[in-house]
């Protein structure tokens, strides 16, 4: 088994100022002779310095017999052979004593070869500055008869990469900022029914990061630059490399039917990953370990283990194996493929535990606050309903991870070796699916009842209790599109299924993902379901970029036979587009945070305006309904017929006092007038009696009278 070597690359990682920008070096080692050679190369380290036109090489390995060989060096960049040279270690011009002849047993040799400028000029200048150079170098050993007896290949790097920890930290900071803005917006609305959060929210940002990570899991020969870029977003899918955790998972697997021989954390640390296009890479742990070897390894050559070089090579012995798809993605993070699901499960359990502890701790703080002081009213709901808030937070987390959870569970079913891990995958996937299905059925049932009773489902947004229980599924959708969360769940499930079930078949994965993304884009364009215009446009743009991303991945599919240079350019374009959208989302989050801090809460503003309008209405009604004494016409015993105005005056008084009696009249006048009106009116109409002087009353003196209730007959009795 051959050992990988990444001395130069690790030196660059530790001492970036030492390595100039015009040096190309190898990274990782793999066997290109199918393991049938009589010479096994354990380590090869090749570097080219453009300033001197020299290639330095350092080779170590074992040989079954003494033999004379010739060596051939082939260098390729972006699929194009840019250098080829054959030399004889026994020649006076290129003599290497340690390989002339190759001894029986272990050997180690190094040397320098000058390359003519006619060859070096063929290497484009961009190769020294473009991150994650897509190139490889091969060293082929042949016997005197021209038969190939050994072959080793290694990736070529210029020391620059887009896989930078700072990118992951910035992405995590963007997600944290989106979460903070979402929480502030939720607190500002005060659980007001029908309120919606601004876009982009935390869920949208996390789903976007998950999409970029899943784009790097297809079984296609990615350009090295894009493969490194997609690794920066692995955290959003729950993939976090942690050595002690991986060792614990290995122990769990070993007790539940797992095989740790070639699939464990310890074996992966010293493994070179070989991708389908021949490019190689090493795990982070291996890089760090070999970086230290730069300082302890002697550059002197040795034969049969008498020098430090042979000792170092034997201590660094490792292996290489072919990877692709999901396995290649996770093992770059030093996570064995069989540990993938358990890693995500443990990270999920840690996050859930943090949520539960955080909410309970905040509850305790509020109770203590209530004993010694008075806390804001906005926290009263949390104090009373913290169990509901805890359950909804965990449900939101499940909804957020449902797509990648489906991916990892199906991958565990097809690639896992532990029966206990498979059982856990089945139980968790079934539980999450049933939970989301229960909420879907519950909301659907409520809608059907509402339609029967009220003719519509507006109560989903208007009833406070219903809103608090189920808003996490539809709060940002318009009232007519509350049901769109169902296609969204199906969309996430389908993406995970296609990517995991199609692992190893890049064409199937890519076409399936393209169909799913295109259908989701059609749904968004047709419905535009979000409450806010900004939400519609932002989500449509995100979906368009997802479709474009899958189209770009289609260029990488091996069956199409597209040139390596075209693939690399496509990979760079894809990085630029996805990075640009990420920056736009970060800017929008920053703008939303400023708006949330400076702009008055619209729901509070509407409530305040409603209170002011209600106060004004009450004041106006009080003005119009001021009680006034009732004015009656004079009694017929006190009325003077000679004054014609007396018959008109009572009517005018009644006409102008519709809203109540005048202030100058007393309640006594009101009572007497009412009694006199009833008695005199009744006698006047029913018996035809005239006034005191015998003349009939003038027409203007006729006033409204009480209905005839036969008061007269009871009075005479």
PyMOL commands that set and color helices and strands:
alter all, ss='L'
color gray80, all
select helices_A, chain A and resi 7-14+117-120+125-128+165-189+202-215+224-237+243-254+265-268+284-296+308-315+325-331+337-372+377-384+386-415+419-454+459-462+464-474+479-481+484-501+506-527+533-556+558-560+564-598+602-624+645-655+667-687+699-701+711-716
alter helices_A, ss='H'
color red, helices_A
select strands_A, chain A and resi 23-31+39-49+54-63+69-77+80-88+105-114+135-143+148-157+271-274+280-282+302-303+319-322
alter strands_A, ss='S'
color yellow, strands_A
deselect
rebuild
show_as cartoon
